Amino acid sequence: MGSRWDYFDMAKDGGHISFFSPASVRRLAASCGYAVARIETARVKFHEKTGTAPWLYTAGKIVAELLNVPARIAGKGHDLLAYLRTMPR
């Protein structure tokens, strides 16, 4: 999706741009003294509503909804949620 990716817009997302993978979250957590308790992913998204033909956006949304559960199970979703815990000293 490149620059059309919904997390690529600084103004729209309050200054948050996310380019993390489960592996990069694990490395970052370890370098800051945390351990990853769990990583989950959710959602599949093919198109941004802005700049996409309505019929194409609707078709992509339907397919994405069908793929949400398999993507979550496979750990390949669009959104990443990491649960961290402090490392014992």
Residue pairs with C-beta under 8 A, 6 or more apart in sequence:
1 8
1 45
1 47
1 48
2 8
4 47
4 48
4 51
5 48
6 12
6 13
6 45
6 48
7 13
7 16
7 17
7 18
8 17
10 16
10 17
18 80
20 28
20 80
20 82
21 80
22 39
22 41
22 75
22 80
22 82
25 36
25 39
25 80
25 82
26 36
26 39
29 35
29 36
29 82
29 84
33 86
33 87
34 84
34 85
34 86
34 87
35 84
35 85
35 86
35 87
36 82
36 83
36 84
37 83
37 84
37 85
38 82
38 83
39 75
39 80
39 81
39 82
39 83
40 72
40 75
40 77
40 80
40 81
40 83
41 71
41 72
41 75
41 76
41 77
41 78
41 79
41 80
41 81
42 68
42 71
42 72
42 77
42 78
42 79
42 81
43 64
43 68
43 71
43 77
43 78
43 79
44 64
44 67
44 68
44 71
44 77
44 78
45 60
45 64
45 78
46 60
46 61
46 63
46 64
47 56
47 57
47 60
47 61
49 57
52 60
68 77
71 77
71 78
